[in-house]
Amino acid sequence: MTKHSGDALLPELTPQVLLRAYACGIFPMAETADDPRLFWVDPDMRGIIPLEGFHVSRSLAKTIRSNHFEIRINTNFSGLIDGCSESRDGREETWINSTIKSLYDQLFEMGHCHTVETWRNDRLVGGLYGIQIGGAFFGESMFSREQNASKVALVHLVNRLKAGGFVLLDTQFVTGHLKTFGAIEIPRRDYQRLLETALEKDAVFQH
């Protein structure tokens, strides 16, 4: 069961409040892109990717070695979050509304939100974004316009987190796609312990 308050209309929500919420283990979502309301989510079972247990398939490793994609960091937040919010096969609705876009744009300007962008032929074709607090990285969303574009971004993210001293990669939920990389679910209590340790770390994303 996931705890949330579906009636919470939060015009007063600020980037600072968001950061405090992440530090407590909760995060906001919207029902649809057209719904202005946000609600807090606190899953009973939390998705994470253990950084030392991250798995890359042989075929994906071959794609990475081919340099088929160019990786850029923090160069096009608006394009990245627009890509994450666009409808695609298997997902007609998105939880990223205009309020979320505005709040995370402010977090990006503050240096707490980061993007890993996948480019090809000078065109943004995939990537991901998330929030950093201490040694924790909270993955928010990813997208792909070409095969493997988001997967390559995730591999780059994990390598960057390892190099920068991070200890927690939070995926919020676990999908079949993330399981192929080693994602697991852990109880809220165990997640809170990991989060508490991670918040005390002094990690560097721009390593």
C-alpha positions in Angstrom: 0.0 0.0 0.0 1.2 3.5 -0.8 0.4 6.3 1.5 -0.7 9.6 0.0 -3.0 12.5 0.3 -4.9 12.8 -2.9 -6.8 15.9 -2.0 -3.7 18.0 -1.3 -3.7 21.1 -3.5 -0.4 22.7 -2.7 0.0 26.2 -4.2 2.4 27.0 -1.4 4.8 24.2 -2.2 8.3 25.5 -2.6 11.6 23.9 -3.6 12.8 24.1 0.0 9.7 22.1 1.2 10.4 19.6 -1.6 13.9 19.0 -0.4 12.7 18.5 3.2 10.2 16.0 2.0 12.8 14.0 0.1 15.0 14.0 3.2 12.0 12.4 5.0 11.5 9.8 2.4 8.4 11.2 0.6 8.0 12.7 -2.9 5.2 14.4 -4.8 3.2 13.2 -7.8 0.2 14.4 -9.8 -2.6 12.2 -11.1 -2.3 13.5 -14.6 -0.5 16.3 -16.5 -3.7 18.3 -16.5 -4.5 18.0 -12.8 -3.0 20.9 -10.8 -3.0 19.0 -7.6 -0.1 17.2 -6.1 -0.1 14.4 -3.5 2.7 13.0 -1.3 3.8 9.4 -1.9 5.4 7.2 0.8 5.6 3.6 -0.6 5.5 0.7 1.8 8.1 -1.0 -0.4 10.7 1.3 -1.9 12.6 0.8 -5.1 16.4 1.2 -5.1 19.3 0.1 -7.3 22.2 -1.0 -5.1 25.2 0.7 -6.8 27.5 -2.2 -6.2 24.9 -4.6 -7.6 24.3 -2.7 -10.8 24.1 -5.0 -13.9 24.8 -4.1 -17.5 24.0 -6.6 -20.2 26.6 -7.5 -22.9 24.5 -6.0 -25.6 24.1 -2.7 -23.8 27.8 -2.6 -22.9 28.5 -3.1 -26.6 26.2 -0.1 -27.4 28.0 2.0 -24.9 31.5 1.1 -26.3 30.3 2.1 -29.8 29.9 5.7 -28.7 26.6 5.7 -30.6 25.3 8.4 -28.2 26.8 11.5 -26.7 26.2 12.1 -23.0 25.7 15.7 -21.7 25.1 16.7 -18.1 22.7 19.5 -17.0 22.5 21.3 -20.4 18.8 21.1 -21.3 16.6 20.6 -18.3 13.4 21.8 -20.0 13.9 19.6 -23.0 14.6 16.6 -20.7 11.6 17.0 -18.5 9.4 17.6 -21.5 10.6 14.3 -22.9 9.8 12.6 -19.7 6.3 14.0 -19.7 5.4 13.2 -23.3 2.9 10.3 -24.0 4.2 7.2 -25.7 3.3 3.6 -26.3 2.1 1.9 -23.2 1.8 5.2 -21.3 -0.8 7.7 -22.5 -0.9 9.7 -19.2 1.9 11.3 -17.2 2.2 12.4 -13.6 4.4 15.4 -14.6 2.2 18.5 -14.5 3.1 22.2 -14.9 3.5 22.6 -11.1 6.1 19.8 -11.0 7.9 21.2 -14.0 8.1 24.7 -12.4 9.3 23.3 -9.0 12.0 21.0 -10.5 13.2 23.8 -12.8 13.8 25.9 -9.6 15.6 22.9 -8.0 17.7 22.6 -11.2 18.7 26.3 -10.9 19.6 25.7 -7.2 21.9 22.8 -8.2 19.8 20.1 -6.5 18.3 18.7 -9.7 20.5 17.0 -12.3 20.0 15.7 -15.8 21.9 13.0 -17.7 21.1 13.6 -21.3 21.6 11.3 -24.3 22.2 13.0 -27.6 22.7 11.8 -31.2 23.4 14.1 -34.2 22.9 17.1 -31.9 19.3 15.9 -31.0 18.1 15.0 -27.5 17.0 11.4 -27.8 16.7 10.3 -24.2 17.9 10.7 -20.6 16.8 11.1 -17.0 16.6 13.5 -14.2 16.7 13.4 -10.4 17.4 15.1 -7.1 20.6 15.1 -5.1 20.7 15.6 -1.4 24.0 14.6 0.3 25.0 11.1 -0.9 21.5 10.2 -2.1 20.2 10.5 -5.6 16.4 10.3 -6.1 15.7 9.2 -9.7 12.5 10.9 -10.9 11.9 9.9 -14.5 13.5 8.9 -17.8 12.6 8.7 -21.5 13.8 7.3 -24.8 13.2 8.4 -28.3 15.7 5.9 -29.7 16.4 2.4 -28.6 18.7 2.2 -25.5 18.9 6.0 -25.1 17.6 6.0 -21.5 19.5 2.8 -20.6 22.8 4.4 -21.7 21.9 7.4 -19.5 21.3 5.2 -16.5 24.6 3.5 -16.9 26.4 6.8 -17.0 24.4 8.0 -14.0 25.5 5.0 -11.9 29.2 5.4 -12.9 29.0 9.1 -12.0 27.3 8.3 -8.6 30.0 5.8 -7.8 32.8 8.2 -8.7 31.2 11.0 -6.7 30.8 9.1 -3.4 27.0 8.5 -3.5 25.6 5.5 -1.5 21.9 5.5 -2.4 20.1 5.5 -5.8 16.4 5.7 -5.1 14.1 4.6 -8.0 10.9 5.1 -6.0 9.3 2.0 -7.6 10.6 -1.0 -9.4 9.7 -1.9 -13.0 10.6 -4.9 -15.1 12.9 -2.6 -17.0 14.8 -1.5 -13.8 15.0 -5.1 -12.6 17.3 -6.0 -15.5 19.8 -3.5 -13.9 19.5 -5.0 -10.5 16.7 -2.9 -8.9 15.1 -4.3 -5.8 12.4 -3.4 -3.4 13.0 -2.9 0.3 10.6 -2.1 3.2 10.1 1.5 4.2 12.0 0.9 7.5 15.1 -0.4 5.7 14.9 2.5 3.2 14.8 5.1 6.0 18.0 3.6 7.5 19.8 3.8 4.1 18.5 7.3 3.5 19.6 8.5 6.9 23.1 7.3 6.2 23.2 8.7 2.7 22.1 12.2 3.8 25.2 12.4 6.0 27.5 11.9 3.0 29.2 14.7 1.1 28.9 13.4 -2.4 29.7 15.3 -5.6 27.6 14.8 -8.7 29.8 16.9 -11.0 32.8 14.5 -10.5 
